[in-house]
């Protein structure tokens, strides 16, 4: 496993199970009126934060607030196979932002391969993927353009992006404000590319 040692294994496996849980709950609830408890901590204090339903959900995931994540999922647009395209665009942009900060400029491909190999070795749940596919997801997130992800099922791609971003965020030990800032930036980038994720209820 190299630098991704055994001490991280149990936490990472938990991330996979929770990713499956989070994706499995998509589309399972109704679009009920938002409650005060359905807001991120900063928003309950009257400050701004992610503007979209999927953005608030992603912030809760990266901050490992599982209770809030499970409450927010009912607001996230989805169908039988997962997130809608507008919401997947925010996930992809967020993964890119997190990966660029985790690996840094001038990263070595070998470090990405090592991360992908370890990630695949502990991959559990639905939508099995190969090391090459995970590496492709990360390298595409880092801005490489000659990456073919057409062989991946859409839910597997979203899961890989979610889990990779969550693991990288945990390793960097970001505070809520940093996570929210990145999510807001991801929302803006997706919007500028023509995507229209659903706005948060309140």
MDAnalysis code that builds the backbone (N, CA, C; Angstrom):
import MDAnalysis as mda
import numpy as np

u = mda.Universe.empty(606, n_residues=202, atom_resindex=np.repeat(np.arange(202), 3), trajectory=True)
u.add_TopologyAttr("name", ["N", "CA", "C"] * 202)
u.add_TopologyAttr("resid", np.arange(1, 203))
u.add_TopologyAttr("resname", ["UNK", "UNK", "UNK", "UNK", "UNK", "UNK", "UNK", "UNK", "UNK", "UNK", "UNK", "UNK", "UNK", "UNK", "UNK", "UNK", "UNK", "UNK", "UNK", "UNK", "UNK", "UNK", "UNK", "UNK", "UNK", "UNK", "UNK", "UNK", "UNK", "UNK", "UNK", "UNK", "UNK", "UNK", "UNK", "UNK", "UNK", "UNK", "UNK", "UNK", "UNK", "UNK", "UNK", "UNK", "UNK", "UNK", "UNK", "UNK", "UNK", "UNK", "UNK", "UNK", "UNK", "UNK", "UNK", "UNK", "UNK", "UNK", "UNK", "UNK", "UNK", "UNK", "UNK", "UNK", "UNK", "UNK", "UNK", "UNK", "UNK", "UNK", "UNK", "UNK", "UNK", "UNK", "UNK", "UNK", "UNK", "UNK", "UNK", "UNK", "UNK", "UNK", "UNK", "UNK", "UNK", "UNK", "UNK", "UNK", "UNK", "UNK", "UNK", "UNK", "UNK", "UNK", "UNK", "UNK", "UNK", "UNK", "UNK", "UNK", "UNK", "UNK", "UNK", "UNK", "UNK", "UNK", "UNK", "UNK", "UNK", "UNK", "UNK", "UNK", "UNK", "UNK", "UNK", "UNK", "UNK", "UNK", "UNK", "UNK", "UNK", "UNK", "UNK", "UNK", "UNK", "UNK", "UNK", "UNK", "UNK", "UNK", "UNK", "UNK", "UNK", "UNK", "UNK", "UNK", "UNK", "UNK", "UNK", "UNK", "UNK", "UNK", "UNK", "UNK", "UNK", "UNK", "UNK", "UNK", "UNK", "UNK", "UNK", "UNK", "UNK", "UNK", "UNK", "UNK", "UNK", "UNK", "UNK", "UNK", "UNK", "UNK", "UNK", "UNK", "UNK", "UNK", "UNK", "UNK", "UNK", "UNK", "UNK", "UNK", "UNK", "UNK", "UNK", "UNK", "UNK", "UNK", "UNK", "UNK", "UNK", "UNK", "UNK", "UNK", "UNK", "UNK", "UNK", "UNK", "UNK", "UNK", "UNK", "UNK", "UNK", "UNK", "UNK", "UNK", "UNK", "UNK", "UNK", "UNK", "UNK", "UNK"])
u.atoms.positions = np.array([
    [0.806, -1.212, 0.000],
    [0.000, 0.000, 0.000],
    [0.845, 1.270, 0.000],
    [2.146, 1.155, 0.250],
    [2.964, 2.346, 0.271],
    [2.562, 3.279, 1.396],
    [2.479, 4.566, 1.059],
    [2.171, 5.561, 2.085],
    [0.742, 5.467, 2.592],
    [-0.150, 4.847, 1.804],
    [-1.537, 4.691, 2.242],
    [-1.624, 3.432, 3.086],
    [-1.199, 3.568, 4.330],
    [-0.965, 2.411, 5.185],
    [-2.244, 1.865, 5.780],
    [-2.048, 0.746, 6.505],
    [-3.185, 0.024, 7.061],
    [-4.031, 0.862, 7.994],
    [-3.407, 1.864, 8.667],
    [-4.168, 2.650, 9.637],
    [-5.330, 3.393, 9.012],
    [-5.273, 3.633, 7.684],
    [-6.348, 4.343, 7.006],
    [-7.431, 3.403, 6.476],
    [-7.178, 2.113, 6.524],
    [-8.028, 1.155, 5.835],
    [-9.467, 1.171, 6.328],
    [-9.655, 1.053, 7.626],
    [-11.017, 0.967, 8.145],
    [-11.815, 2.220, 7.837],
    [-11.181, 3.384, 7.972],
    [-11.892, 4.629, 7.679],
    [-12.284, 4.685, 6.209],
    [-11.380, 4.242, 5.332],
    [-11.659, 4.330, 3.912],
    [-12.762, 3.375, 3.499],
    [-12.751, 2.170, 4.066],
    [-13.824, 1.212, 3.782],
    [-15.160, 1.795, 4.232],
    [-15.157, 2.469, 5.377],
    [-16.379, 3.110, 5.858],
    [-16.860, 4.149, 4.846],
    [-15.925, 4.886, 4.245],
    [-16.311, 5.875, 3.244],
    [-17.032, 5.213, 2.077],
    [-16.542, 4.045, 1.655],
    [-17.188, 3.349, 0.548],
    [-18.601, 2.937, 0.908],
    [-18.767, 2.372, 2.099],
    [-20.106, 1.964, 2.510],
    [-21.023, 3.168, 2.597],
    [-20.519, 4.269, 3.144],
    [-21.352, 5.454, 3.293],
    [-21.643, 6.094, 1.939],
    [-20.715, 5.985, 0.984],
    [-20.991, 6.473, -0.362],
    [-22.135, 5.690, -0.981],
    [-22.114, 4.372, -0.785],
    [-23.211, 3.540, -1.283],
    [-24.525, 3.939, -0.622],
    [-24.472, 4.183, 0.693],
    [-25.674, 4.578, 1.412],
    [-26.204, 5.907, 0.881],
    [-25.292, 6.854, 0.705],
    [-25.701, 8.179, 0.247],
    [-26.297, 8.125, -1.157],
    [-25.617, 7.415, -2.058],
    [-26.118, 7.312, -3.425],
    [-27.415, 6.502, -3.467],
    [-27.520, 5.505, -2.580],
    [-28.717, 4.670, -2.559],
    [-29.945, 5.412, -2.093],
    [-29.751, 6.462, -1.304],
    [-30.881, 7.222, -0.800],
    [-31.345, 8.303, -1.774],
    [-30.579, 8.546, -2.819],
    [-30.968, 9.574, -3.772],
    [-32.316, 9.251, -4.382],
    [-33.171, 10.246, -4.427],
    [-34.467, 10.068, -5.047],
    [-35.457, 9.308, -4.204],
    [-35.085, 8.972, -2.964],
    [-35.976, 8.164, -2.142],
    [-36.930, 8.998, -1.294],
    [-36.688, 10.295, -1.225],
    [-37.539, 11.142, -0.398],
    [-38.279, 12.163, -1.218],
    [-39.134, 12.933, -0.554],
    [-39.853, 13.974, -1.267],
    [-39.154, 15.308, -1.047],
    [-39.565, 16.293, -1.834],
    [-38.977, 17.621, -1.720],
    [-39.757, 18.432, -0.692],
    [-39.618, 18.023, 0.563],
    [-40.351, 18.675, 1.636],
    [-39.750, 20.035, 1.943],
    [-40.485, 20.813, 2.709],
    [-39.992, 22.126, 3.107],
    [-38.759, 21.967, 3.984],
    [-37.797, 22.848, 3.769],
    [-36.554, 22.771, 4.526],
    [-36.788, 23.159, 5.981],
    [-36.017, 22.512, 6.854],
    [-36.063, 22.837, 8.273],
    [-34.755, 23.514, 8.665],
    [-34.762, 24.213, 9.783],
    [-33.544, 24.871, 10.256],
    [-32.422, 23.866, 10.450],
    [-32.756, 22.659, 10.914],
    [-31.748, 21.632, 11.159],
    [-31.170, 21.059, 9.873],
    [-31.797, 21.374, 8.733],
    [-31.305, 20.881, 7.450],
    [-30.264, 21.802, 6.838],
    [-29.805, 22.764, 7.590],
    [-28.795, 23.685, 7.082],
    [-27.438, 23.349, 7.685],
    [-26.389, 23.728, 6.949],
    [-25.052, 23.577, 7.476],
    [-24.874, 24.524, 8.659],
    [-23.903, 24.245, 9.495],
    [-23.717, 25.031, 10.712],
    [-23.555, 26.517, 10.422],
    [-22.790, 26.857, 9.396],
    [-22.574, 28.271, 9.086],
    [-23.859, 28.931, 8.623],
    [-24.692, 28.185, 7.911],
    [-25.947, 28.756, 7.416],
    [-26.933, 28.954, 8.556],
    [-26.877, 28.089, 9.547],
    [-27.746, 28.289, 10.705],
    [-27.341, 29.548, 11.464],
    [-26.075, 29.968, 11.265],
    [-25.608, 31.192, 11.897],
    [-25.852, 32.420, 11.044],
    [-26.546, 32.253, 9.930],
    [-26.900, 33.383, 9.087],
    [-25.877, 33.709, 8.005],
    [-24.821, 32.896, 7.860],
    [-23.811, 33.159, 6.849],
    [-24.160, 32.435, 5.545],
    [-23.507, 32.853, 4.476],
    [-23.752, 32.232, 3.175],
    [-23.010, 30.910, 3.087],
    [-23.377, 30.119, 2.117],
    [-22.743, 28.826, 1.914],
    [-23.155, 28.308, 0.547],
    [-23.027, 27.021, 0.301],
    [-23.445, 26.451, -0.990],
    [-24.880, 26.831, -1.330],
    [-25.107, 27.151, -2.590],
    [-26.422, 27.650, -3.012],
    [-27.324, 26.568, -3.566],
    [-26.765, 25.401, -3.871],
    [-27.557, 24.336, -4.478],
    [-27.813, 23.206, -3.491],
    [-28.842, 22.417, -3.792],
    [-29.165, 21.269, -2.934],
    [-28.018, 20.268, -2.916],
    [-27.453, 19.978, -4.091],
    [-26.362, 19.012, -4.140],
    [-25.115, 19.582, -3.484],
    [-24.925, 20.891, -3.567],
    [-23.765, 21.507, -2.938],
    [-23.789, 21.380, -1.428],
    [-24.937, 21.604, -0.827],
    [-25.050, 21.459, 0.625],
    [-24.852, 20.002, 1.045],
    [-25.372, 19.103, 0.251],
    [-25.211, 17.670, 0.510],
    [-23.737, 17.276, 0.437],
    [-23.029, 17.784, -0.578],
    [-21.609, 17.470, -0.736],
    [-20.781, 18.036, 0.411],
    [-21.115, 19.230, 0.860],
    [-20.391, 19.820, 1.982],
    [-20.552, 18.957, 3.226],
    [-21.758, 18.447, 3.450],
    [-21.993, 17.570, 4.600],
    [-21.187, 16.281, 4.474],
    [-21.076, 15.739, 3.257],
    [-20.302, 14.522, 3.029],
    [-18.833, 14.756, 3.327],
    [-18.262, 15.836, 2.780],
    [-16.841, 16.101, 2.983],
    [-16.512, 16.439, 4.434],
    [-17.481, 16.959, 5.155],
    [-17.270, 17.267, 6.576],
    [-17.637, 16.083, 7.468],
    [-18.043, 14.966, 6.842],
    [-18.389, 13.739, 7.552],
    [-19.505, 13.953, 8.574],
    [-20.422, 14.838, 8.218],
    [-21.615, 15.033, 9.043],
    [-22.692, 14.111, 8.479],
    [-22.667, 12.861, 8.916],
    [-23.514, 11.836, 8.308],
    [-25.001, 12.072, 8.587],
    [-25.297, 12.594, 9.756],
    [-26.698, 12.855, 10.083],
    [-27.270, 13.937, 9.166],
    [-26.536, 15.025, 8.988],
    [-26.997, 16.092, 8.111],
    [-27.040, 15.620, 6.666],
    [-26.044, 14.857, 6.257],
    [-26.017, 14.307, 4.899],
    [-27.288, 13.523, 4.606],
    [-27.706, 12.695, 5.570],
    [-28.886, 11.864, 5.355],
    [-30.171, 12.686, 5.339],
    [-30.180, 13.820, 6.012],
    [-31.350, 14.690, 5.962],
    [-31.393, 15.475, 4.655],
    [-30.234, 15.892, 4.174],
    [-30.185, 16.726, 2.971],
    [-30.440, 15.954, 1.678],
    [-30.227, 14.643, 1.695],
    [-30.309, 13.872, 0.461],
    [-31.703, 13.945, -0.167],
    [-32.731, 14.151, 0.629],
    [-34.088, 14.195, 0.076],
    [-34.305, 15.397, -0.826],
    [-33.431, 16.397, -0.741],
    [-33.568, 17.591, -1.578],
    [-32.784, 17.483, -2.888],
    [-31.940, 16.443, -2.994],
    [-31.038, 16.336, -4.149],
    [-31.741, 15.633, -5.307],
    [-31.867, 16.294, -6.464],
    [-32.539, 15.675, -7.620],
    [-31.810, 14.418, -8.094],
    [-32.553, 13.359, -8.319],
    [-31.963, 12.100, -8.753],
    [-33.026, 11.255, -9.427],
    [-32.550, 10.210, -10.104],
    [-33.466, 9.237, -10.685],
    [-33.038, 7.845, -10.230],
    [-33.521, 6.822, -10.887],
    [-33.273, 5.454, -10.435],
    [-31.798, 5.055, -10.465],
    [-30.986, 5.731, -11.273],
    [-29.571, 5.361, -11.378],
    [-28.640, 6.374, -10.726],
    [-29.182, 7.352, -10.031],
    [-28.302, 8.275, -9.325],
    [-28.589, 9.734, -9.615],
    [-27.573, 10.548, -9.448],
    [-27.702, 11.988, -9.643],
    [-28.078, 12.344, -11.070],
    [-28.790, 13.452, -11.221],
    [-29.050, 13.990, -12.555],
    [-27.789, 14.675, -13.069],
    [-27.733, 14.898, -14.374],
    [-26.518, 15.429, -14.991],
    [-26.100, 16.777, -14.419],
    [-27.063, 17.649, -14.114],
    [-26.722, 18.962, -13.566],
    [-26.038, 18.818, -12.208],
    [-26.481, 17.868, -11.425],
    [-25.884, 17.643, -10.116],
    [-24.538, 16.923, -10.236],
    [-24.442, 15.988, -11.186],
    [-23.164, 15.300, -11.395],
    [-22.068, 16.272, -11.814],
    [-22.455, 17.348, -12.496],
    [-21.472, 18.347, -12.914],
    [-20.821, 19.016, -11.710],
    [-21.598, 19.261, -10.656],
    [-21.043, 19.872, -9.447],
    [-20.096, 18.889, -8.756],
    [-20.466, 17.614, -8.713],
    [-19.605, 16.589, -8.120],
    [-18.270, 16.539, -8.862],
    [-18.319, 16.553, -10.187],
    [-17.105, 16.484, -10.995],
    [-16.207, 17.696, -10.761],
    [-16.807, 18.881, -10.703],
    [-16.023, 20.094, -10.474],
    [-15.396, 20.077, -9.080],
    [-16.143, 19.605, -8.098],
    [-15.614, 19.542, -6.743],
    [-14.450, 18.559, -6.664],
    [-14.591, 17.407, -7.307],
    [-13.513, 16.424, -7.326],
    [-12.254, 17.028, -7.937],
    [-12.410, 17.811, -8.992],
    [-11.265, 18.457, -9.639],
    [-10.578, 19.438, -8.698],
    [-11.376, 20.235, -8.007],
    [-10.814, 21.228, -7.094],
    [-10.068, 20.566, -5.933],
    [-10.659, 19.516, -5.387],
    [-10.031, 18.826, -4.264],
    [-8.764, 18.102, -4.713],
    [-8.836, 17.404, -5.848],
    [-7.686, 16.651, -6.339],
    [-6.508, 17.563, -6.659],
    [-6.782, 18.727, -7.232],
    [-5.697, 19.639, -7.582],
    [-4.970, 20.133, -6.338],
    [-5.692, 20.281, -5.246],
    [-5.068, 20.712, -3.998],
    [-4.360, 19.553, -3.298],
    [-4.878, 18.363, -3.454],
    [-4.270, 17.203, -2.804],
    [-2.962, 16.801, -3.487],
    [-2.968, 16.697, -4.802],
    [-1.775, 16.257, -5.522],
    [-0.834, 17.409, -5.859],
    [-1.376, 18.626, -5.964],
    [-0.553, 19.790, -6.220],
    [-0.109, 19.900, -7.668],
    [0.476, 21.053, -8.029],
    [0.963, 21.252, -9.402],
    [2.185, 20.369, -9.666],
    [2.343, 19.947, -10.883],
    [3.493, 19.134, -11.248],
    [3.510, 17.771, -10.581],
    [2.330, 17.230, -10.312],
    [2.236, 15.920, -9.661],
    [2.847, 14.832, -10.542],
    [3.313, 13.778, -9.894],
    [3.837, 12.628, -10.617],
    [2.710, 11.618, -10.828],
    [2.623, 11.090, -12.035],
    [1.564, 10.130, -12.357],
    [1.621, 8.930, -11.418],
    [2.824, 8.563, -10.998],
    [2.977, 7.415, -10.114],
    [2.241, 7.578, -8.795],
    [2.165, 8.812, -8.294],
    [1.451, 9.031, -7.030],
    [-0.052, 8.838, -7.216],
    [-0.534, 9.209, -8.405],
    [-1.952, 8.997, -8.706],
    [-2.231, 7.503, -8.847],
    [-1.340, 6.801, -9.523],
    [-1.497, 5.359, -9.697],
    [-1.506, 4.646, -8.350],
    [-0.605, 5.059, -7.447],
    [-0.548, 4.443, -6.123],
    [-1.846, 4.672, -5.354],
    [-2.351, 5.892, -5.414],
    [-3.611, 6.199, -4.741],
    [-4.735, 5.354, -5.333],
    [-4.780, 5.268, -6.675],
    [-5.835, 4.500, -7.344],
    [-5.734, 3.015, -7.032],
    [-4.504, 2.507, -6.993],
    [-4.319, 1.075, -6.706],
    [-4.800, 0.748, -5.301],
    [-4.463, 1.598, -4.353],
    [-4.910, 1.365, -2.988],
    [-6.422, 1.530, -2.870],
    [-6.957, 2.541, -3.543],
    [-8.399, 2.792, -3.505],
    [-9.169, 1.591, -4.043],
    [-8.671, 1.004, -5.133],
    [-9.348, -0.156, -5.705],
    [-9.220, -1.387, -4.803],
    [-8.114, -1.486, -4.076],
    [-7.889, -2.666, -3.231],
    [-8.881, -2.741, -2.071],
    [-9.454, -1.597, -1.687],
    [-10.414, -1.597, -0.584],
    [-11.818, -1.214, -1.055],
    [-12.014, -1.195, -2.373],
    [-13.314, -0.829, -2.941],
    [-14.350, -1.881, -2.571],
    [-15.458, -1.456, -2.020],
    [-16.523, -2.377, -1.638],
    [-17.856, -1.849, -2.153],
    [-18.876, -2.690, -2.096],
    [-20.205, -2.252, -2.494],
    [-20.458, -2.455, -3.979],
    [-21.391, -1.667, -4.467],
    [-21.826, -1.807, -5.855],
    [-20.845, -1.166, -6.831],
    [-21.036, -1.466, -8.120],
    [-20.316, -0.796, -9.205],
    [-18.805, -1.000, -9.104],
    [-18.350, -2.224, -9.331],
    [-16.927, -2.512, -9.272],
    [-16.171, -1.809, -10.395],
    [-14.959, -1.377, -10.086],
    [-14.131, -0.659, -11.055],
    [-12.697, -1.172, -10.980],
    [-11.915, -0.853, -12.004],
    [-10.517, -1.264, -12.060],
    [-9.607, -0.134, -11.587],
    [-8.353, -0.484, -11.340],
    [-7.360, 0.529, -10.968],
    [-7.247, 1.561, -12.077],
    [-7.225, 1.099, -13.319],
    [-7.089, 2.011, -14.449],
    [-8.256, 2.994, -14.506],
    [-9.448, 2.519, -14.194],
    [-10.607, 3.404, -14.234],
    [-10.540, 4.457, -13.125],
    [-10.156, 4.032, -11.923],
    [-10.039, 4.990, -10.826],
    [-8.951, 6.004, -11.137],
    [-7.822, 5.529, -11.635],
    [-6.747, 6.445, -12.007],
    [-7.234, 7.426, -13.073],
    [-8.029, 6.926, -14.014],
    [-8.573, 7.799, -15.052],
    [-9.465, 8.881, -14.482],
    [-10.290, 8.511, -13.504],
    [-11.175, 9.488, -12.859],
    [-10.352, 10.603, -12.225],
    [-9.302, 10.227, -11.519],
    [-8.486, 11.214, -10.822],
    [-7.691, 12.067, -11.804],
    [-7.112, 11.430, -12.808],
    [-6.318, 12.197, -13.781],
    [-7.201, 13.135, -14.593],
    [-8.428, 12.707, -14.890],
    [-9.369, 13.601, -15.564],
    [-9.713, 14.772, -14.649],
    [-9.878, 14.488, -13.365],
    [-10.162, 15.549, -12.397],
    [-9.005, 16.532, -12.304],
    [-7.808, 16.052, -12.546],
    [-6.619, 16.909, -12.503],
    [-6.399, 17.683, -13.794],
    [-7.299, 17.495, -14.751],
    [-7.245, 18.294, -15.969],
    [-6.685, 17.612, -17.197],
    [-6.310, 16.340, -17.078],
    [-5.811, 15.631, -18.262],
    [-6.979, 15.376, -19.212],
    [-6.744, 15.614, -20.466],
    [-7.841, 15.588, -21.442],
    [-7.932, 14.281, -22.238],
    [-6.880, 13.515, -22.308],
    [-6.906, 12.292, -23.109],
    [-7.230, 11.091, -22.227],
    [-8.323, 11.197, -21.513],
    [-8.765, 10.138, -20.605],
    [-10.130, 9.639, -21.075],
    [-10.251, 8.342, -21.248],
    [-11.510, 7.750, -21.706],
    [-12.216, 7.073, -20.528],
    [-13.315, 7.667, -20.102],
    [-14.098, 7.106, -19.002],
    [-15.421, 6.516, -19.492],
    [-15.522, 6.311, -20.789],
    [-16.783, 5.851, -21.372],
    [-17.172, 4.446, -20.913],
    [-16.211, 3.675, -20.434],
    [-16.521, 2.315, -19.998],
    [-17.055, 2.224, -18.583],
    [-17.098, 3.335, -17.875],
    [-17.585, 3.321, -16.492],
    [-19.072, 3.604, -16.434],
    [-19.769, 2.876, -15.572],
    [-21.170, 3.186, -15.323],
    [-21.242, 4.531, -14.599],
    [-22.274, 5.314, -14.918],
    [-22.404, 6.642, -14.325],
    [-22.388, 6.614, -12.796],
    [-23.096, 5.681, -12.151],
    [-23.044, 5.648, -10.685],
    [-21.646, 5.341, -10.150],
    [-20.891, 4.502, -10.862],
    [-19.531, 4.185, -10.435],
    [-18.640, 5.409, -10.523],
    [-18.821, 6.197, -11.570],
    [-18.038, 7.422, -11.732],
    [-18.336, 8.399, -10.610],
    [-19.614, 8.601, -10.316],
    [-19.992, 9.508, -9.235],
    [-19.455, 9.022, -7.894],
    [-19.535, 7.711, -7.658],
    [-19.042, 7.148, -6.407],
    [-17.540, 7.360, -6.287],
    [-16.809, 7.115, -7.362],
    [-15.358, 7.293, -7.336],
    [-14.991, 8.747, -7.048],
    [-15.696, 9.673, -7.679],
    [-15.426, 11.090, -7.454],
    [-15.731, 11.489, -6.013],
    [-16.870, 11.001, -5.497],
    [-17.264, 11.319, -4.127],
    [-16.274, 10.779, -3.105],
    [-15.919, 9.508, -3.236],
    [-15.046, 8.884, -2.253],
    [-13.640, 9.467, -2.326],
    [-13.130, 9.678, -3.534],
    [-11.796, 10.266, -3.680],
    [-11.751, 11.655, -3.059],
    [-12.745, 12.466, -3.358],
    [-12.778, 13.824, -2.800],
    [-12.891, 13.795, -1.286],
    [-13.695, 12.885, -0.760],
    [-13.874, 12.786, 0.684],
    [-12.582, 12.354, 1.361],
    [-11.899, 11.372, 0.792],
    [-10.645, 10.889, 1.371],
    [-9.583, 11.983, 1.326],
    [-9.468, 12.661, 0.203],
    [-8.464, 13.717, 0.072],
    [-8.749, 14.865, 1.031],
    [-10.029, 15.218, 1.162],
    [-10.423, 16.278, 2.073],
    [-10.069, 15.911, 3.514],
    [-10.306, 14.662, 3.880],
    [-9.980, 14.201, 5.231],
    [-8.477, 14.287, 5.487],
    [-7.694, 13.886, 4.497],
    [-6.242, 13.908, 4.642],
    [-5.715, 15.329, 4.819],
    [-6.375, 16.280, 4.179],
    [-5.943, 17.671, 4.265],
    [-6.519, 18.390, 5.474],
    [-7.442, 17.736, 6.183],
    [-8.000, 18.250, 7.441],
    [-8.599, 19.657, 7.289],
    [-9.428, 19.826, 6.302],
    [-10.047, 21.122, 6.060],
    [-11.147, 21.413, 7.059],
    [-11.271, 22.693, 7.393],
    [-12.382, 23.161, 8.214],
    [-13.613, 23.326, 7.328],
    [-14.774, 23.489, 7.959],
    [-16.031, 23.645, 7.227],
    [-15.977, 24.816, 6.252],
    [-15.394, 25.926, 6.664],
    [-15.349, 27.109, 5.808],
    [-14.598, 26.834, 4.512],
    [-13.510, 26.068, 4.604],
    [-12.734, 25.729, 3.402],
    [-13.537, 24.815, 2.488],
    [-14.193, 23.822, 3.084],
    [-15.018, 22.903, 2.304],
    [-16.133, 23.665, 1.592],
    [-16.825, 24.527, 2.327],
    [-17.914, 25.295, 1.727],
    [-17.408, 26.172, 0.590],
    [-16.234, 26.775, 0.781],
    [-15.670, 27.611, -0.273],
    [-15.411, 26.834, -1.551],
    [-14.891, 25.629, -1.407],
    [-14.627, 24.781, -2.573],
    [-15.931, 24.348, -3.240],
    [-16.931, 24.007, -2.430],
    [-18.220, 23.606, -2.992],
    [-18.847, 24.780, -3.754],
    [-18.782, 25.967, -3.183],
    [-19.325, 27.147, -3.864],
    [-18.606, 27.375, -5.190],
    [-17.288, 27.197, -5.183],
    [-16.517, 27.353, -6.420],
    [-16.923, 26.308, -7.450],
    [-17.167, 25.077, -6.988],
    [-17.615, 24.009, -7.888],
    [-18.971, 24.349, -8.501],
    [-19.865, 24.915, -7.693],
    [-21.179, 25.328, -8.187],
    [-21.039, 26.376, -9.283],
    [-20.174, 27.348, -9.060],
    [-19.966, 28.416, -10.039],
    [-19.386, 27.853, -11.335],
    [-18.395, 26.982, -11.217],
    [-17.774, 26.392, -12.403],
    [-18.790, 25.584, -13.211],
    [-19.617, 24.814, -12.531],
    [-20.640, 24.032, -13.228],
    [-21.639, 24.949, -13.928],
    [-22.031, 26.000, -13.253],
    [-22.984, 26.954, -13.831],
    [-22.408, 27.621, -15.073],
    [-21.137, 27.987, -15.032],
    [-20.498, 28.648, -16.166],
    [-20.373, 27.730, -17.376],
    [-20.442, 26.430, -17.143],
    [-20.392, 25.460, -18.238],
    [-21.788, 25.101, -18.752],
    [-22.797, 25.796, -18.227],
    [-24.158, 25.603, -18.739],
    [-25.023, 24.654, -17.952],
    [-24.529, 24.170, -16.804],
    [-25.336, 23.269, -15.991],
    [-26.196, 24.070, -15.031],
    [-27.321, 23.471, -14.638],
    [-28.271, 24.173, -13.787],
    [-28.737, 23.285, -12.626],
    [-27.847, 23.027, -11.665],
    [-28.265, 22.223, -10.510],
    [-29.353, 22.941, -9.720],
    [-30.243, 22.151, -9.129],
    [-31.353, 22.725, -8.381],
    [-30.853, 23.576, -7.210],
    [-31.442, 24.723, -7.066],
    [-31.094, 25.601, -5.953],
    [-31.590, 25.006, -4.640],
    [-30.879, 25.322, -3.561],
    [-31.278, 24.835, -2.248],
    [-32.650, 25.410, -1.886],
    [-33.395, 24.657, -1.111],
    [-34.765, 25.046, -0.767],
    [-34.784, 26.328, 0.031],
    [-33.908, 26.453, 0.998],
    [-33.876, 27.663, 1.834],
    [-32.517, 27.809, 2.460],
])
